[in-house]
Amino acid sequence: MASVHALTSYPIKGCAGVVVERAVLTPAGLPCDRLFAVVGPDGGTVWQGEAPRLAVIRGRLSHDGAKLELGAPGAGELVLDVAADGESRPVDVEKWPGAGVDQGGEAAGWLSEVLGRPVRLVREPARESRAGTDPTALLVLSLSSLDDLNARIAGRGADPVPMTRFRPNIVISGWPEPHTEDRVSRMTIGGAGIGFGERAIRCAVTLVDQSAGVRVGPEPLRTLADYRREPDGVSFGLKAAVVTPGAIAVGDEVTVTEWL
């Protein structure tokens, strides 16, 4: 039986994930997933390809969403009052409406010190009112796909890579065939329905050791290029839409209701 092996939300885009046991999926995905972003002086998203130390920055929201706790090795912790609305800053963040709510100078100073470059922390405005279904709200990956990849990596004498390199929201166990997720059109998990969006094209983020915040490459991209090449890159995992909002939990059965 296929089931949910792990659930992970990433409150700050590009930063460390928060493992959860259960969640209620909305059309935007997991609650608070990528609700915040780190941006440079020009408003562009700062990503791990240029700032791998993002990976070790932890962001954890309080239950009511009113406070955000930041932490990083050697930098201590900072607890912020979340500004859900307020000063708006022009930003270029995927899926956002061209602006973000600035979270203030204290957050900017702390993050700039950790990353060694000037940055600001911004929050997506009006997440709750985002219209329509997001076809890439979730990133889904199976253990069998990772096992197959690591067997290929081992075959060339390199070290295996952990699941964290791929930053999935939902990890599925129990599918015997690698890349079963590629063939799923619709599936139900708990009280939620999930639909195919697109294959996930992978980038240099997969070369970053997520526990150390350093780029280590060339795996897994080198091996993925041998057998997962697409016209626009190499794919690994499924980007999916939440077609029926509902509660899901680790251990829930995964039932495919329609195949591609």
Backbone as CSV, one residue per row, in Angstrom:
resi,resn,N_x,N_y,N_z,CA_x,CA_y,CA_z,C_x,C_y,C_z
1,MET,0.832,-1.196,0.000,0.000,0.000,0.000,0.869,1.249,0.000
2,ALA,0.568,2.170,-0.889,1.287,3.442,-0.905,0.738,4.348,0.190
3,SER,1.629,5.087,0.837,1.205,5.974,1.919,2.133,7.176,2.011
4,VAL,1.696,8.151,2.781,2.510,9.349,2.998,3.632,9.018,3.977
5,HIS,4.857,9.198,3.526,6.029,8.923,4.356,6.456,10.160,5.141
6,ALA,6.329,11.338,4.532,6.758,12.570,5.194,6.050,13.769,4.584
7,LEU,5.864,14.792,5.407,5.302,16.072,4.980,6.243,17.180,5.439
8,THR,6.575,18.083,4.542,7.489,19.175,4.885,7.001,20.478,4.277
9,SER,6.965,21.508,5.111,6.630,22.856,4.658,7.889,23.715,4.724
10,TYR,7.972,24.691,3.833,9.130,25.585,3.781,8.620,27.021,3.961
11,PRO,8.480,27.475,5.212,7.875,28.794,5.444,8.582,29.932,4.721
12,ILE,9.926,29.854,4.633,10.689,30.874,3.918,11.253,30.237,2.657
13,LYS,10.924,30.780,1.531,11.358,30.236,0.247,12.883,30.109,0.225
14,GLY,13.364,28.887,-0.066,14.795,28.647,-0.153,15.465,28.290,1.148
15,CYS,14.735,28.391,2.276,15.325,28.105,3.584,14.918,26.709,4.066
16,ALA,15.339,26.364,5.271,15.132,25.014,5.788,13.650,24.681,5.918
17,GLY,13.350,23.391,5.780,11.980,22.925,5.888,11.576,22.625,7.317
18,VAL,10.275,22.587,7.539,9.697,22.218,8.827,8.873,20.956,8.615
19,VAL,9.270,19.882,9.268,8.565,18.606,9.143,7.299,18.652,9.991
20,VAL,6.184,18.241,9.398,4.909,18.220,10.116,4.293,16.829,10.006
21,GLU,3.440,16.504,10.950,2.770,15.205,10.953,1.441,15.242,10.209
22,ARG,0.808,16.405,10.187,-0.490,16.556,9.520,-0.662,17.998,9.102
23,ALA,-1.527,18.210,8.136,-1.777,19.564,7.641,-3.080,19.564,6.862
24,VAL,-3.632,20.746,6.659,-4.809,20.918,5.814,-4.360,21.591,4.528
25,LEU,-4.503,20.885,3.410,-4.113,21.437,2.119,-5.152,22.440,1.644
26,THR,-4.667,23.545,1.095,-5.513,24.558,0.464,-5.091,24.659,-1.000
27,PRO,-5.792,25.434,-1.816,-5.351,25.588,-3.208,-3.923,26.103,-3.348
28,ALA,-3.392,26.751,-2.290,-2.013,27.246,-2.322,-1.011,26.211,-1.834
29,GLY,-1.487,25.023,-1.404,-0.584,23.970,-0.952,-0.629,23.786,0.547
30,LEU,0.527,23.449,1.138,0.618,23.313,2.583,0.510,24.686,3.246
31,PRO,-0.090,24.752,4.425,-0.212,26.046,5.103,1.152,26.709,5.299
32,CYS,1.242,27.960,4.927,2.445,28.781,5.140,3.640,28.345,4.309
33,ASP,3.454,27.427,3.368,4.578,27.002,2.534,5.018,28.156,1.629
34,ARG,6.277,28.544,1.757,6.856,29.638,0.965,6.039,30.927,1.109
35,LEU,5.583,31.160,2.325,4.827,32.375,2.628,5.743,33.601,2.671
36,PHE,7.012,33.354,3.006,8.007,34.423,3.077,9.095,34.177,2.034
37,ALA,9.799,35.238,1.682,10.930,35.123,0.762,12.014,36.103,1.180
38,VAL,13.250,35.750,0.848,14.398,36.631,1.051,14.706,37.279,-0.294
39,VAL,14.776,38.594,-0.316,15.014,39.306,-1.571,16.211,40.232,-1.429
40,GLY,16.835,40.528,-2.572,17.957,41.446,-2.598,17.504,42.886,-2.729
41,PRO,18.464,43.816,-2.805,18.114,45.238,-2.917,17.254,45.563,-4.131
42,ASP,17.372,44.745,-5.195,16.580,44.986,-6.406,15.218,44.312,-6.363
43,GLY,14.907,43.614,-5.263,13.632,42.924,-5.130,13.621,41.520,-5.683
44,GLY,14.722,41.086,-6.280,14.793,39.738,-6.826,14.962,38.695,-5.742
45,THR,14.393,37.509,-5.963,14.497,36.422,-4.999,15.939,35.967,-4.849
46,VAL,16.405,35.864,-3.612,17.715,35.277,-3.332,17.510,33.771,-3.210
47,TRP,18.266,32.990,-3.981,18.065,31.537,-3.996,19.364,30.821,-3.655
48,GLN,19.253,29.520,-3.371,20.402,28.756,-2.903,21.518,28.642,-3.932
49,GLY,21.197,28.777,-5.207,22.241,28.714,-6.218,23.283,29.799,-6.042
50,GLU,22.880,30.948,-5.521,23.807,32.055,-5.281,24.128,32.232,-3.804
51,ALA,23.268,31.746,-2.935,23.450,31.896,-1.490,23.102,30.576,-0.803
52,PRO,23.979,29.562,-0.898,23.651,28.237,-0.357,23.400,28.219,1.147
53,ARG,23.899,29.228,1.851,23.687,29.250,3.306,22.212,29.451,3.677
54,LEU,21.380,29.842,2.722,19.938,29.887,2.973,19.431,28.571,3.551
55,ALA,20.045,27.466,3.124,19.557,26.137,3.497,19.547,25.899,5.000
56,VAL,20.426,26.582,5.747,20.513,26.324,7.188,19.748,27.356,8.007
57,ILE,19.059,28.276,7.341,18.233,29.251,8.054,16.863,28.636,8.318
58,ARG,16.500,28.558,9.583,15.220,27.968,9.972,14.199,29.077,10.210
59,GLY,13.016,28.880,9.695,11.914,29.792,9.965,10.725,28.999,10.462
60,ARG,10.251,29.328,11.645,9.122,28.577,12.211,8.062,29.562,12.697
61,LEU,6.852,29.397,12.172,5.738,30.265,12.546,5.043,29.758,13.800
62,SER,4.581,30.679,14.623,3.743,30.301,15.754,2.417,29.755,15.236
63,HIS,1.700,29.068,16.109,0.460,28.413,15.690,-0.534,29.404,15.100
64,ASP,-0.565,30.609,15.649,-1.514,31.608,15.148,-0.946,32.449,14.012
65,GLY,0.300,32.178,13.617,0.910,32.901,12.508,1.340,34.312,12.833
66,ALA,1.288,34.688,14.112,1.598,36.067,14.492,3.084,36.311,14.704
67,LYS,3.842,35.244,14.954,5.275,35.390,15.206,6.063,34.417,14.338
68,LEU,7.248,34.855,13.920,8.152,34.030,13.130,9.474,33.949,13.862
69,GLU,9.913,32.727,14.141,11.197,32.502,14.801,12.238,32.144,13.755
70,LEU,13.306,32.922,13.693,14.416,32.661,12.787,15.580,32.086,13.573
71,GLY,16.309,31.153,12.958,17.487,30.585,13.596,18.470,30.095,12.558
72,ALA,19.746,30.078,12.926,20.796,29.568,12.049,22.005,29.229,12.907
73,PRO,22.791,28.207,12.523,23.979,27.852,13.294,24.917,29.046,13.465
74,GLY,25.290,29.300,14.712,26.218,30.378,15.000,25.616,31.765,15.016
75,ALA,24.322,31.871,14.734,23.687,33.188,14.659,22.613,33.391,15.713
76,GLY,22.363,32.378,16.525,21.322,32.504,17.527,19.936,32.525,16.907
77,GLU,18.989,33.072,17.644,17.602,33.106,17.189,17.049,34.524,17.268
78,LEU,16.062,34.766,16.448,15.369,36.052,16.437,13.882,35.775,16.291
79,VAL,13.068,36.350,17.162,11.620,36.184,17.090,11.006,37.499,16.630
80,LEU,10.228,37.419,15.553,9.641,38.602,14.938,8.129,38.603,15.080
81,ASP,7.564,39.793,15.195,6.127,39.958,15.012,5.870,40.045,13.510
82,VAL,5.069,39.126,12.988,4.817,39.076,11.549,3.949,40.255,11.129
83,ALA,4.402,40.948,10.093,3.601,42.019,9.498,2.826,41.435,8.326
84,ALA,1.535,41.173,8.537,0.710,40.610,7.470,0.345,41.656,6.436
85,ASP,0.286,42.894,6.872,0.111,44.008,5.951,0.939,45.173,6.493
86,GLY,1.228,46.114,5.655,2.095,47.218,6.057,2.887,47.709,4.872
87,GLU,4.155,48.081,5.122,4.989,48.617,4.051,5.142,47.602,2.923
88,SER,4.782,47.997,1.723,4.874,47.124,0.554,6.158,47.422,-0.201
89,ARG,6.824,46.359,-0.638,8.088,46.486,-1.363,7.954,45.783,-2.714
90,PRO,8.331,46.439,-3.825,8.300,45.745,-5.121,9.260,44.559,-5.109
91,VAL,8.773,43.392,-5.499,9.604,42.194,-5.519,9.304,41.377,-6.769
92,ASP,10.249,40.524,-7.105,10.078,39.576,-8.206,10.180,38.179,-7.622
93,VAL,9.067,37.693,-7.090,8.993,36.377,-6.465,7.931,35.572,-7.194
94,GLU,8.296,34.363,-7.614,7.375,33.517,-8.374,6.046,33.358,-7.637
95,LYS,4.945,33.551,-8.371,3.563,33.404,-7.905,3.056,34.589,-7.095
96,TRP,3.924,35.540,-6.759,3.483,36.692,-5.979,3.001,37.791,-6.916
97,PRO,2.201,38.732,-6.404,1.606,39.759,-7.276,2.501,40.977,-7.526
98,GLY,3.817,40.800,-7.476,4.724,41.908,-7.771,5.096,42.756,-6.580
99,ALA,4.624,42.379,-5.401,4.938,43.131,-4.189,4.961,42.183,-2.999
100,GLY,5.697,42.561,-1.963,5.744,41.795,-0.733,5.680,42.737,0.452
101,VAL,5.206,42.227,1.582,5.120,43.030,2.799,6.448,42.922,3.539
102,ASP,7.155,44.033,3.658,8.466,44.036,4.304,8.324,43.718,5.795
103,GLN,9.246,42.884,6.307,9.167,42.442,7.697,10.081,43.225,8.636
104,GLY,10.624,44.329,8.150,11.311,45.245,9.047,12.819,45.132,9.073
105,GLY,13.431,46.139,9.688,14.879,46.251,9.711,15.578,45.208,10.551
106,GLU,14.953,44.762,11.646,15.592,43.768,12.505,15.772,42.446,11.764
107,ALA,14.727,42.016,11.063,14.823,40.786,10.270,15.847,40.944,9.159
108,ALA,15.830,42.098,8.486,16.771,42.344,7.394,18.204,42.309,7.896
109,GLY,18.464,42.928,9.051,19.813,42.949,9.593,20.309,41.571,9.975
110,TRP,19.436,40.786,10.611,19.819,39.431,11.033,20.137,38.560,9.821
111,LEU,19.264,38.571,8.833,19.472,37.752,7.636,20.685,38.224,6.843
112,SER,20.887,39.523,6.752,22.036,40.052,6.019,23.341,39.608,6.667
113,GLU,23.359,39.567,7.997,24.555,39.116,8.716,24.817,37.634,8.447
114,VAL,23.769,36.824,8.476,23.925,35.382,8.248,24.403,35.097,6.827
115,LEU,23.860,35.815,5.854,24.155,35.541,4.448,25.345,36.328,3.923
116,GLY,25.778,37.344,4.658,26.910,38.138,4.215,26.612,39.016,3.020
117,ARG,25.369,39.456,2.914,24.952,40.304,1.804,23.673,41.029,2.213
118,PRO,23.400,42.198,1.638,22.195,42.928,2.032,20.928,42.281,1.473
119,VAL,20.003,41.959,2.352,18.744,41.325,1.951,17.611,41.873,2.810
120,ARG,16.380,41.617,2.368,15.177,41.924,3.131,14.320,40.665,3.202
121,LEU,13.520,40.569,4.246,12.540,39.491,4.380,11.168,40.066,4.071
122,VAL,10.445,39.404,3.169,9.117,39.869,2.786,8.106,38.732,2.902
123,ARG,6.854,39.117,3.103,5.753,38.152,3.199,4.830,38.337,2.007
124,GLU,4.322,37.210,1.502,3.343,37.297,0.422,2.089,37.999,0.928
125,PRO,1.613,39.016,0.222,0.390,39.687,0.662,-0.855,38.890,0.284
126,ALA,-1.814,38.877,1.173,-3.134,38.295,0.883,-3.043,36.890,0.305
127,ARG,-2.213,36.028,0.926,-2.121,34.630,0.477,-3.497,33.988,0.438
128,GLU,-4.314,34.313,1.425,-5.613,33.654,1.555,-6.543,33.960,0.385
129,SER,-6.293,35.075,-0.306,-7.186,35.461,-1.400,-6.607,35.135,-2.771
130,ARG,-5.515,34.360,-2.801,-4.940,33.984,-4.097,-5.996,33.243,-4.919
131,ALA,-6.247,33.721,-6.126,-7.341,33.181,-6.938,-6.899,31.953,-7.721
132,GLY,-7.866,31.043,-7.946,-7.636,29.914,-8.836,-6.822,28.799,-8.208
133,THR,-6.651,27.736,-8.994,-5.879,26.576,-8.577,-4.452,26.713,-9.067
134,ASP,-3.504,26.532,-8.172,-2.087,26.599,-8.523,-1.636,25.210,-8.965
135,PRO,-1.269,25.019,-10.242,-0.891,23.682,-10.712,0.448,23.200,-10.172
136,THR,1.186,24.077,-9.496,2.488,23.680,-8.942,2.547,23.957,-7.440
137,ALA,1.416,23.812,-6.760,1.342,24.136,-5.333,2.144,23.175,-4.468
138,LEU,2.310,21.935,-4.923,2.988,20.903,-4.141,4.104,20.268,-4.950
139,LEU,5.135,19.803,-4.238,6.163,18.989,-4.880,6.105,17.601,-4.252
140,VAL,5.832,16.598,-5.082,5.621,15.227,-4.629,6.740,14.345,-5.168
141,LEU,7.277,13.487,-4.308,8.376,12.602,-4.710,8.239,11.285,-3.966
142,SER,8.636,10.196,-4.608,8.527,8.880,-3.981,9.888,8.363,-3.531
143,LEU,9.867,7.539,-2.487,11.096,6.912,-2.013,11.712,6.018,-3.072
144,SER,10.867,5.352,-3.868,11.408,4.448,-4.889,12.184,5.214,-5.949
145,SER,11.766,6.425,-6.270,12.510,7.236,-7.237,13.885,7.595,-6.689
146,LEU,13.937,7.969,-5.403,15.228,8.294,-4.792,16.115,7.061,-4.699
147,ASP,15.543,5.920,-4.334,16.337,4.690,-4.249,16.946,4.341,-5.601
148,ASP,16.167,4.491,-6.655,16.666,4.196,-8.003,17.796,5.151,-8.380
149,LEU,17.613,6.433,-8.095,18.662,7.412,-8.383,19.936,7.080,-7.618
150,ASN,19.815,6.773,-6.341,21.007,6.501,-5.544,21.714,5.221,-5.964
151,ALA,20.965,4.242,-6.464,21.605,3.039,-7.004,22.447,3.394,-8.224
152,ARG,21.959,4.285,-9.050,22.702,4.723,-10.232,23.928,5.544,-9.830
153,ILE,23.761,6.403,-8.818,24.895,7.192,-8.335,25.969,6.277,-7.755
154,ALA,25.546,5.284,-6.975,26.500,4.337,-6.398,27.234,3.567,-7.482
155,GLY,26.542,3.309,-8.594,27.152,2.582,-9.696,28.326,3.301,-10.332
156,ARG,28.400,4.604,-10.144,29.540,5.352,-10.662,30.502,5.732,-9.541
157,GLY,30.314,5.110,-8.359,31.261,5.278,-7.266,31.094,6.534,-6.448
158,ALA,29.944,7.187,-6.551,29.706,8.419,-5.798,28.785,8.146,-4.610
159,ASP,28.718,9.093,-3.701,27.906,8.943,-2.495,26.432,9.228,-2.782
160,PRO,25.530,8.523,-2.097,24.098,8.771,-2.291,23.713,10.158,-1.796
161,VAL,22.583,10.647,-2.273,22.075,11.950,-1.828,20.798,11.735,-1.025
162,PRO,20.551,12.560,-0.020,19.333,12.413,0.781,18.133,13.076,0.111
163,MET,16.961,12.736,0.578,15.729,13.307,0.037,15.692,14.823,0.194
164,THR,16.360,15.344,1.230,16.308,16.787,1.477,16.864,17.607,0.321
165,ARG,17.731,17.026,-0.509,18.278,17.767,-1.650,17.174,18.252,-2.594
166,PHE,16.038,17.551,-2.599,14.980,17.834,-3.575,13.827,18.645,-2.980
167,ARG,13.855,18.891,-1.683,12.916,19.781,-1.014,11.443,19.471,-1.340
168,PRO,11.032,18.200,-1.197,9.631,17.863,-1.493,8.697,18.288,-0.366
169,ASN,7.435,18.497,-0.708,6.394,18.702,0.296,5.822,17.376,0.779
170,ILE,5.604,16.453,-0.155,5.017,15.156,0.178,5.926,14.055,-0.348
171,VAL,6.355,13.164,0.547,7.135,11.988,0.156,6.238,10.765,0.306
172,ILE,6.210,9.947,-0.737,5.329,8.777,-0.767,6.159,7.502,-0.726
173,SER,5.767,6.590,0.135,6.387,5.265,0.204,5.406,4.228,-0.320
174,GLY,5.937,3.057,-0.703,5.073,1.948,-1.091,4.835,1.781,-2.570
175,TRP,5.302,2.710,-3.405,5.226,2.513,-4.847,6.464,1.735,-5.276
176,PRO,6.306,0.512,-5.780,7.483,-0.294,-6.114,8.262,0.222,-7.308
177,GLU,7.587,0.863,-8.254,8.260,1.330,-9.463,8.744,2.768,-9.303
178,PRO,10.011,3.028,-9.626,10.486,4.412,-9.584,9.678,5.301,-10.523
179,HIS,9.494,6.528,-10.120,8.839,7.565,-10.933,7.373,7.243,-11.236
180,THR,6.743,6.482,-10.347,5.300,6.283,-10.469,4.582,7.627,-10.452
181,GLU,5.124,8.588,-9.703,4.496,9.915,-9.624,4.371,10.583,-10.987
182,ASP,5.245,10.224,-11.936,5.165,10.801,-13.285,3.855,10.446,-13.982
183,ARG,3.261,9.320,-13.602,2.103,8.793,-14.324,0.776,9.074,-13.627
184,VAL,0.829,9.790,-12.507,-0.388,10.061,-11.738,-1.102,11.292,-12.293
185,SER,-2.362,11.106,-12.666,-3.188,12.241,-13.072,-3.984,12.792,-11.885
186,ARG,-4.564,11.870,-11.089,-5.315,12.259,-9.900,-5.062,11.239,-8.798
187,MET,-4.949,11.726,-7.560,-4.838,10.822,-6.416,-5.501,11.466,-5.209
188,THR,-5.931,10.622,-4.287,-6.509,11.110,-3.040,-5.601,10.714,-1.885
189,ILE,-5.449,11.644,-0.958,-4.688,11.409,0.267,-5.514,11.988,1.406
190,GLY,-5.915,11.136,2.357,-6.762,11.626,3.431,-8.020,12.251,2.859
191,GLY,-8.279,13.494,3.227,-9.458,14.187,2.719,-9.182,15.091,1.542
192,ALA,-7.996,14.992,0.950,-7.603,15.903,-0.128,-7.465,15.176,-1.456
193,GLY,-7.695,15.920,-2.529,-7.460,15.418,-3.875,-6.332,16.201,-4.519
194,ILE,-5.426,15.494,-5.179,-4.232,16.103,-5.768,-4.160,15.720,-7.230
195,GLY,-3.824,16.685,-8.093,-3.780,16.440,-9.523,-2.448,16.810,-10.146
196,PHE,-2.133,16.139,-11.244,-0.879,16.375,-11.968,-0.783,17.825,-12.417
197,GLY,0.381,18.407,-12.207,0.659,19.747,-12.712,1.695,19.702,-13.821
198,GLU,2.910,19.288,-13.446,4.003,19.141,-14.409,5.145,18.403,-13.731
199,ARG,6.037,17.846,-14.528,7.240,17.262,-13.952,8.124,18.374,-13.391
200,ALA,8.796,18.066,-12.294,9.637,19.064,-11.635,11.017,19.089,-12.283
201,ILE,11.348,20.208,-12.912,12.673,20.389,-13.499,13.619,20.844,-12.400
202,ARG,14.759,20.163,-12.301,15.662,20.397,-11.181,16.795,21.341,-11.554
203,CYS,17.263,22.088,-10.546,18.281,23.112,-10.769,19.438,22.907,-9.799
204,ALA,20.294,23.923,-9.693,21.502,23.827,-8.881,21.223,23.719,-7.388
205,VAL,19.994,23.970,-6.955,19.661,23.793,-5.539,19.937,22.360,-5.101
206,THR,19.766,21.397,-5.991,19.988,19.990,-5.637,21.456,19.686,-5.364
207,LEU,22.351,20.604,-5.705,23.781,20.417,-5.460,24.198,20.931,-4.088
208,VAL,23.267,21.526,-3.348,23.570,22.119,-2.046,23.286,21.117,-0.931
209,ASP,24.278,20.896,-0.064,24.085,20.096,1.139,23.163,20.893,2.062
210,GLN,21.941,20.408,2.238,20.933,21.169,2.965,21.211,21.246,4.465
211,SER,22.033,20.357,4.985,22.350,20.395,6.412,23.541,21.291,6.717
212,ALA,24.373,21.563,5.704,25.575,22.369,5.912,25.514,23.729,5.240
213,GLY,24.633,23.879,4.248,24.527,25.146,3.544,25.702,25.441,2.642
214,VAL,26.252,24.379,2.030,27.370,24.552,1.098,27.087,23.741,-0.166
215,ARG,27.590,24.244,-1.287,27.428,23.537,-2.553,28.479,22.440,-2.634
216,VAL,28.036,21.223,-2.960,28.949,20.084,-2.987,29.000,19.386,-4.337
217,GLY,27.964,19.407,-5.183,27.922,18.842,-6.538,29.004,17.813,-6.840
218,PRO,29.012,17.164,-8.011,28.082,17.396,-9.124,26.786,16.569,-9.053
219,GLU,26.710,15.679,-8.056,25.495,14.870,-7.920,24.430,15.645,-7.145
220,PRO,23.163,15.424,-7.514,22.610,14.375,-8.366,22.412,14.758,-9.829
221,LEU,22.697,16.019,-10.210,22.381,16.440,-11.578,23.159,15.647,-12.619
222,ARG,24.407,15.287,-12.290,25.210,14.546,-13.269,24.536,13.231,-13.640
223,THR,24.078,12.483,-12.641,23.448,11.192,-12.923,22.043,11.370,-13.495
224,LEU,21.287,12.330,-13.004,19.954,12.572,-13.564,20.022,12.892,-15.051
225,ALA,21.070,13.561,-15.471,21.214,13.910,-16.889,21.350,12.677,-17.769
226,ASP,21.741,11.543,-17.175,21.890,10.308,-17.952,20.545,9.703,-18.350
227,TYR,19.497,9.923,-17.518,18.255,9.182,-17.781,16.971,9.967,-17.540
228,ARG,17.083,11.236,-17.132,15.880,12.016,-16.847,15.875,13.345,-17.595
229,ARG,16.513,13.375,-18.740,16.627,14.631,-19.473,15.317,14.967,-20.183
230,GLU,14.916,16.227,-20.059,13.737,16.775,-20.726,14.207,17.921,-21.630
231,PRO,13.345,18.430,-22.509,13.761,19.546,-23.369,14.268,20.764,-22.599
232,ASP,13.721,20.989,-21.381,14.122,22.175,-20.623,14.923,21.864,-19.365
233,GLY,15.512,20.661,-19.292,16.344,20.315,-18.146,16.183,18.859,-17.765
234,VAL,16.515,18.535,-16.512,16.314,17.174,-16.012,15.192,17.207,-14.976
235,SER,14.340,16.184,-15.008,13.181,16.174,-14.114,13.345,15.136,-13.020
236,PHE,12.736,15.426,-11.876,12.746,14.484,-10.760,11.644,14.908,-9.802
237,GLY,10.530,14.185,-9.820,9.406,14.516,-8.964,8.272,15.158,-9.736
238,LEU,7.178,15.380,-9.036,5.945,15.895,-9.618,5.539,17.196,-8.940
239,LYS,5.260,18.214,-9.737,4.596,19.405,-9.222,3.100,19.203,-9.406
240,ALA,2.343,19.438,-8.351,0.935,19.046,-8.361,0.037,20.145,-7.818
241,ALA,-1.239,20.046,-8.197,-2.271,20.977,-7.750,-3.123,20.330,-6.671
242,VAL,-3.636,21.149,-5.783,-4.634,20.696,-4.815,-5.999,20.930,-5.453
243,VAL,-6.607,19.854,-5.944,-7.900,19.988,-6.623,-9.068,19.886,-5.646
244,THR,-8.844,19.229,-4.517,-9.839,19.171,-3.447,-9.139,19.455,-2.127
245,PRO,-9.339,20.618,-1.532,-8.709,20.905,-0.245,-9.164,19.914,0.824
246,GLY,-8.282,19.639,1.777,-8.623,18.719,2.846,-7.425,18.373,3.695
247,ALA,-7.676,17.631,4.772,-6.635,17.271,5.724,-5.877,16.031,5.263
248,ILE,-4.556,16.054,5.448,-3.724,14.889,5.177,-2.776,14.697,6.353
249,ALA,-2.230,13.476,6.472,-1.330,13.181,7.582,-0.332,12.116,7.166
250,VAL,0.808,12.102,7.837,1.774,11.030,7.637,1.091,9.703,7.949
251,GLY,1.278,8.722,7.083,0.644,7.421,7.236,-0.628,7.253,6.443
252,ASP,-1.202,8.349,5.946,-2.420,8.247,5.135,-2.167,7.435,3.871
253,GLU,-3.159,6.646,3.489,-3.069,5.887,2.245,-3.141,6.829,1.048
254,VAL,-2.344,6.506,0.035,-2.350,7.249,-1.225,-3.060,6.390,-2.260
255,THR,-4.172,6.884,-2.791,-4.958,6.133,-3.766,-4.970,6.879,-5.087
256,VAL,-4.427,6.248,-6.124,-4.449,6.853,-7.453,-5.802,6.555,-8.083
257,THR,-6.522,7.609,-8.448,-7.853,7.437,-9.031,-7.850,7.591,-10.543
258,GLU,-6.773,8.148,-11.088,-6.685,8.329,-12.539,-5.213,8.390,-12.935
259,TRP,-4.868,7.607,-13.955,-3.488,7.580,-14.444,-3.374,8.359,-15.748
260,LEU,-2.204,8.889,-16.000,-1.941,9.555,-17.272,-1.776,8.521,-18.376
